[in-house]
Amino acid sequence: MTTASPQSPGASPADAAEPDEDRARPSSAERTAKIALFVASGATFLAVLDTTVVNIAFADLRVDFPDASLSQLTWVVTAYTVVFAALLAVAGRVADVIGRKKLFLWSTVLFTVASLLSGLATGVPMLVGARALQGVAAAGMIPSALGLVLQHTPPARRQVAVGVWGAVGSMAAAVGPSLGGLLVDVWGWRSVFLINLPIGLGIVVIAARLSGDAPSGRRLPDPVGTLALALGIGGVVFGVTQGTEWGWGSGRVLALLIGGAVLVVAALLLSRRHPSPAIEWDLWRSGAFAATNVASLLFGAAMYSYLLGSLLFLNAVWGYSELKAGLAVTPGAFAAAVGAMVVGRRVAPRAQWAAAAIGSVLFGASCAAMYLLLGPEREYAAVWLPIGIVAGMGIGAALTAISNAATASLAPQRFASGTGLLMTTRQIGGALGIAALAAILERYDILDDQGYLNVFLACAIGSVAAAAAAPLIRSRAQ
């Protein structure tokens, strides 16, 4: 006995299958969420990549600009990192006020133009100026990019989206040296900047298809407090960056550090009374958000010091070329992406604090293993590679968990503001980490492995401190 089909007499089998096909076909909202994640990840990759990719081009820059001193050339890196750190928090506020899409598009266009100017630079002053312009644009891209992702992604999928976004950022930071080494080796230092042009233009074209977000209706932040905040953060980061070269007791460094700190305090005081403050005090009333920023500062110091210290060790102690050293650390970059994806997809929101702690411990244990096991003898496959993979997994897991915990504590209309503050603390931590690295290494000969091993030990201590701060995310959030 056969069972009658529920399909109507005039319907065909193809007609009956259409509802299932419609369900299998991605909805318009899902496609929009994927587009937002794609362009945000691409822009983040460019912004983070340009913090590390230029380091490898120094030798080539000295050939093209023989009259420039090494200290002048370091401004090619410093101009970008200082401006980037100084404007991140401000840019996040602006994105929430005028609209994330608008700031994202304008910032990406500016970044692309600045990359072109950098690639065409005829002298060091022009190159430094173009790099500073890149820093301005990158500061606008990062918070507005994540703001776009969170705006267009349903709440149930935001954690996965942040995991993907974090994976891309982790990969960019770690793969910069190898990609930069390859580009410089084949096409010269200008290619490091010119490669951004097609990518930036593609991002702008695709991002223009996204629907714009309505401005929040809030006023732009207090211009006096905003200027004080930007100059204060920039002064502190610049002072820390130049401390080893100029001397920690020099008048210039003390003026930058003290003056920067005074300006930040002034911005804080102005923000307590202004109706549209430069610094939103109520963000810090969320214990979870405050704890994620502490963890971000500590982990950023350890991570940035590790990334640079690894390349220096491979180059100076093991005698690797810049390109070979960059390729040697690349497996760690892919491991970081895996760690970020695992946390984004598999870890429940209430367990993000544990993922941050575990990731920090894995990274700290890897740094401690480097301190104990590395030496002048080359042992890449037996020692460096497995340790580097575990370190990468820890970096990806910790960064993603910290970002997830921070965004979970924010209201939707403040996604960009909170992200800007979180990235600012990470950049300040990175500047402190690089300064600590320089202070340690200046006590040793450049070929002495002990100096680099002590850097790895310091990284282990910093990451353990970040792990200790992670439980505060949970206790404060509950």
C-alpha positions in Angstrom: 0.0 0.0 0.0 1.4 3.3 -1.0 1.2 6.5 0.9 -0.2 9.5 -1.0 2.1 12.4 -1.6 1.3 15.6 0.1 2.1 17.5 -3.1 -0.8 19.0 -4.9 -2.0 17.3 -8.2 -0.7 20.2 -10.3 2.7 20.5 -8.6 5.9 19.1 -10.1 8.7 17.4 -8.1 10.9 20.4 -8.7 8.2 22.7 -7.3 8.0 20.5 -4.2 11.8 20.8 -3.7 11.9 24.6 -3.9 11.2 25.3 -0.2 14.2 23.1 0.8 16.4 24.9 -1.8 15.3 28.3 -0.5 16.2 27.2 3.0 19.6 26.0 1.8 20.3 29.3 0.0 22.0 31.9 2.2 19.7 34.8 3.2 20.5 38.4 2.3 21.4 39.1 5.9 23.9 36.2 5.9 25.5 37.3 2.7 25.8 40.9 4.1 27.4 39.5 7.2 30.0 37.6 5.2 30.8 40.6 3.1 31.2 42.8 6.2 33.5 40.1 7.7 35.5 39.8 4.5 36.2 43.5 4.0 36.9 44.1 7.7 39.3 41.2 7.8 41.1 42.5 4.7 41.4 46.0 6.1 42.6 44.7 9.4 45.2 42.5 7.7 46.6 45.5 5.9 46.7 47.7 9.0 48.3 45.1 11.3 50.7 43.9 8.5 52.1 47.4 8.1 53.2 47.5 11.7 55.7 44.7 11.1 56.3 44.3 7.4 58.6 47.3 7.0 61.1 46.1 9.6 62.5 43.7 7.1 63.1 46.4 4.5 65.7 48.4 6.5 68.7 47.1 4.6 67.2 47.9 1.3 66.1 51.4 2.5 69.7 52.1 3.5 70.9 51.3 -0.1 68.4 53.7 -1.6 68.9 56.4 1.0 72.6 56.2 1.9 72.7 59.7 3.5 70.1 58.8 6.0 71.1 57.6 9.4 69.7 54.5 11.1 67.9 56.6 13.6 66.2 58.6 10.8 65.1 55.4 9.1 63.6 54.1 12.3 61.1 56.9 12.0 59.6 55.0 9.0 58.4 52.5 11.6 57.9 54.8 14.5 55.7 57.4 12.6 53.2 54.7 11.8 53.0 53.0 15.2 52.9 56.2 17.3 50.1 57.8 15.2 48.2 54.6 15.0 48.3 54.1 18.8 47.5 57.8 19.5 44.3 57.9 17.3 42.7 54.5 17.9 40.6 55.5 20.8 39.6 58.8 19.2 38.7 57.0 15.9 36.5 54.6 17.7 34.4 57.4 19.1 34.2 59.1 15.7 33.0 55.9 14.0 30.1 55.5 16.5 29.0 59.1 15.9 29.3 59.6 12.1 28.8 56.0 11.1 31.1 53.0 10.8 30.8 52.5 7.1 31.5 56.1 6.3 34.7 56.2 8.4 35.7 52.8 7.2 35.5 53.8 3.5 37.3 57.1 4.0 40.0 55.5 6.1 40.6 52.7 3.6 40.9 55.2 0.7 43.3 57.3 2.7 45.4 54.2 3.6 45.6 53.3 -0.1 46.7 56.8 -1.1 49.2 56.9 1.7 50.6 53.5 0.6 51.0 54.9 -2.9 52.9 57.9 -1.6 55.1 55.7 0.5 55.9 53.5 -2.5 56.8 56.6 -4.6 58.8 58.4 -1.9 61.9 60.2 -3.2 63.4 60.8 0.2 63.1 59.8 3.9 61.1 62.9 5.0 58.4 62.1 2.3 58.4 58.4 3.3 58.0 59.3 7.0 55.2 61.7 6.3 53.4 59.1 4.2 53.8 56.5 6.9 52.3 58.9 9.5 49.3 59.4 7.1 49.1 55.6 6.9 48.9 55.5 10.7 46.0 58.0 10.7 44.1 55.8 8.2 44.8 52.6 10.0 43.5 54.1 13.3 40.2 54.7 11.5 40.1 51.3 9.8 40.5 49.0 12.8 37.6 50.1 15.1 35.2 50.8 12.2 36.0 47.5 10.6 35.1 45.5 13.7 32.1 47.8 14.3 30.9 46.9 10.8 31.3 43.2 11.5 29.4 43.3 14.8 26.7 45.6 13.3 25.9 43.2 10.4 26.4 39.9 12.2 23.5 38.4 14.2 24.3 38.2 18.0 24.4 34.4 17.9 27.3 34.4 15.3 29.3 37.4 16.6 31.7 35.3 18.6 32.6 33.2 15.5 33.0 36.4 13.4 35.3 37.9 16.0 37.3 34.6 16.0 37.8 34.9 12.2 38.7 38.6 12.5 41.1 37.8 15.3 42.7 35.0 13.3 43.4 37.4 10.4 44.9 40.0 12.7 47.1 37.3 14.4 48.3 36.0 11.0 49.1 39.5 9.8 51.3 40.3 12.8 53.2 37.0 12.4 53.4 36.7 8.7 54.6 40.2 8.1 58.3 39.4 8.3 58.2 36.5 5.8 55.9 38.4 3.4 58.0 41.5 3.7 61.2 39.5 3.1 59.8 37.9 0.0 58.6 41.2 -1.5 61.9 43.0 -0.7 64.0 40.1 -2.0 62.1 40.0 -5.4 60.9 43.6 -6.1 62.6 45.9 -3.5 61.3 47.9 -0.6 58.7 49.9 -2.6 56.7 46.7 -3.2 56.0 46.5 0.5 53.7 49.5 0.1 52.5 49.2 -3.5 51.1 45.7 -2.8 48.5 47.5 -0.7 47.0 49.4 -3.7 45.0 46.6 -5.4 43.9 45.2 -2.1 42.8 48.5 -0.7 40.9 49.4 -3.8 39.2 46.0 -3.9 38.1 46.5 -0.2 36.6 49.9 -1.0 34.6 48.6 -4.0 33.2 45.7 -2.0 32.5 47.6 1.2 30.5 50.3 -0.7 27.9 47.6 -1.2 27.2 47.4 2.5 24.3 49.3 3.9 25.2 52.3 5.9 24.6 52.4 9.6 22.6 55.3 11.0 24.6 57.8 13.0 24.1 57.3 16.7 22.8 60.8 17.2 25.5 61.5 19.7 27.8 64.5 19.4 31.4 64.4 18.3 33.7 64.2 21.3 35.1 67.2 23.1 37.8 68.6 20.7 40.1 69.8 23.5 39.9 66.6 25.4 40.3 64.6 22.2 43.4 66.5 21.2 44.9 66.1 24.7 44.2 62.4 24.6 45.8 61.8 21.2 48.8 63.9 22.0 49.2 62.3 25.4 49.0 58.7 24.2 51.3 59.6 21.3 53.8 61.2 23.6 53.9 58.3 26.0 54.3 55.7 23.1 57.0 57.8 21.4 58.9 58.3 24.6 58.8 54.6 25.4 59.9 53.8 21.8 62.8 56.2 21.9 63.9 55.6 25.5 66.7 53.2 24.7 68.1 55.2 21.8 68.0 58.6 23.5 68.5 57.4 27.1 65.8 57.0 29.7 67.2 60.0 31.7 67.5 62.3 28.7 65.4 65.5 28.7 63.6 64.6 25.5 62.4 61.2 26.8 61.4 62.6 30.2 59.5 65.5 28.5 57.6 63.0 26.3 56.7 60.6 29.1 55.8 63.3 31.7 54.1 65.6 29.2 52.2 62.7 27.7 51.0 61.5 31.1 49.9 65.0 32.1 47.9 65.3 28.9 46.2 62.0 29.4 45.3 63.0 33.0 44.0 66.3 31.6 41.8 64.4 29.1 40.5 62.2 31.9 39.6 65.2 34.0 37.9 67.1 31.1 35.9 64.0 30.3 34.4 63.9 33.8 32.5 67.1 33.2 31.9 67.3 29.5 28.5 66.2 28.0 30.3 64.6 25.1 33.6 63.4 26.6 36.8 62.3 24.8 37.0 59.3 27.2 33.8 57.6 28.1 34.1 56.9 31.8 31.1 54.7 31.9 32.8 52.1 29.7 35.2 51.5 32.5 32.4 50.9 34.9 32.0 47.5 33.3 34.4 45.4 35.2 34.6 42.9 32.4 35.7 45.6 29.9 38.3 47.0 32.3 39.7 43.6 32.9 40.0 42.8 29.2 42.0 46.0 28.8 44.4 45.0 31.6 44.9 41.6 30.0 45.3 43.2 26.5 48.0 45.6 27.8 50.0 42.8 29.5 49.6 40.3 26.6 50.4 42.9 24.0 53.7 43.7 25.7 54.7 40.1 25.8 53.5 39.3 22.2 55.2 42.2 20.4 58.5 41.7 22.2 58.3 38.0 21.3 57.6 38.6 17.6 60.6 41.0 17.2 62.9 39.0 19.5 62.3 35.8 17.6 63.4 37.4 14.3 66.4 39.0 15.9 67.5 35.7 17.5 67.2 33.8 14.2 69.1 36.5 12.3 71.9 37.4 14.8 72.5 34.1 16.7 71.6 31.4 14.1 72.7 33.5 11.1 69.5 33.2 9.2 68.9 35.7 6.4 65.9 38.1 6.8 63.9 36.1 4.3 64.8 32.7 5.9 64.0 34.1 9.4 60.7 35.3 8.2 59.8 32.0 6.7 61.0 30.2 9.9 58.3 32.0 12.0 55.5 31.5 9.5 54.2 28.2 10.9 53.5 30.1 14.1 51.4 32.5 12.1 49.2 29.7 10.8 49.0 28.2 14.3 47.8 31.5 15.6 45.0 31.5 13.0 44.0 28.0 14.1 44.0 29.0 17.8 41.8 32.0 17.0 39.3 29.9 15.0 39.0 27.3 17.7 38.2 29.8 20.3 35.8 31.7 18.1 33.9 28.6 17.1 34.2 26.2 20.0 34.4 28.2 23.2 31.2 29.3 24.9 30.8 33.0 25.7 31.0 32.5 29.5 34.2 30.5 29.1 36.2 33.2 27.1 38.0 34.2 30.3 39.3 30.6 30.5 40.4 30.6 26.9 42.3 33.9 27.5 44.0 32.3 30.5 44.9 29.1 28.7 46.1 30.9 25.6 48.3 33.1 27.8 49.7 30.2 29.7 50.5 28.3 26.4 52.3 31.3 25.1 54.1 31.9 28.4 55.2 28.2 28.6 56.5 28.4 25.0 58.6 31.5 25.9 59.9 29.8 29.0 60.8 26.7 26.9 62.7 29.0 24.5 64.6 30.4 27.4 65.5 27.0 28.7 66.2 25.1 25.5 67.5 27.5 22.8 71.2 28.2 22.3 73.8 29.0 19.7 73.4 25.6 18.0 70.7 25.5 15.3 67.8 23.2 16.3 64.9 24.4 14.2 63.0 21.2 13.6 63.6 19.7 17.0 63.2 22.7 19.2 62.1 25.9 17.4 59.3 24.6 15.2 57.2 22.8 17.9 57.7 25.6 20.4 56.7 28.2 17.8 53.6 26.3 16.8 52.4 26.1 20.5 53.3 29.8 20.9 51.2 30.7 17.9 48.2 28.7 19.1 48.4 30.6 22.4 48.6 34.0 20.7 45.6 33.3 18.6 43.5 31.9 21.4 44.4 34.7 23.9 43.8 37.6 21.5 40.5 36.2 20.3 39.2 35.4 23.7 40.1 38.9 25.0 38.4 40.6 22.0 35.3 38.4 22.4 35.0 39.2 26.1 35.4 42.9 25.5 32.8 43.1 22.7 30.4 41.0 24.8 30.5 43.7 27.5 29.6 46.5 25.0 26.3 47.9 23.8 25.9 47.7 20.0 26.1 51.5 19.5 29.5 51.5 21.3 31.2 48.7 19.5 33.7 50.9 17.7 34.5 53.0 20.7 35.2 50.0 22.9 37.3 48.3 20.2 39.4 51.5 19.7 40.1 51.6 23.4 41.0 47.9 23.5 43.4 48.2 20.6 44.9 51.3 22.2 45.9 49.4 25.3 47.3 46.6 23.2 49.5 49.1 21.2 50.7 50.8 24.4 51.6 47.4 25.7 53.4 46.6 22.5 55.4 49.8 22.8 56.4 48.9 26.4 57.3 45.4 25.3 59.6 46.6 22.5 61.2 49.1 24.9 61.8 46.3 27.4 63.4 44.2 24.6 65.7 47.1 23.7 66.7 47.7 27.3 67.6 44.0 27.8 69.5 43.6 24.5 71.6 46.8 24.9 73.4 45.0 27.9 74.7 42.3 25.7 76.7 41.8 22.5 74.4 41.6 19.4 75.6 38.0 18.8 75.2 36.9 22.4 72.3 34.5 22.7 71.8 35.2 26.4 70.3 38.6 25.7 67.6 37.1 23.5 67.0 34.3 25.9 66.4 36.9 28.6 63.9 38.6 26.3 62.0 35.3 26.0 62.0 35.0 29.8 60.5 38.5 30.1 57.8 37.5 27.6 57.0 34.5 29.7 56.6 36.6 32.8 54.4 39.1 30.9 52.1 36.4 29.5 51.7 34.8 32.9 50.6 38.2 34.3 48.0 38.4 31.5 46.8 34.9 32.5 46.5 36.0 36.1 44.3 38.9 35.0 42.0 36.7 32.9 39.8 35.4 35.8 38.9 39.0 36.6 37.0 39.0 33.3 34.7 36.3 34.6 34.3 37.5 38.1 33.6 41.1 37.1 31.2 40.0 34.3 29.0 37.9 36.6 
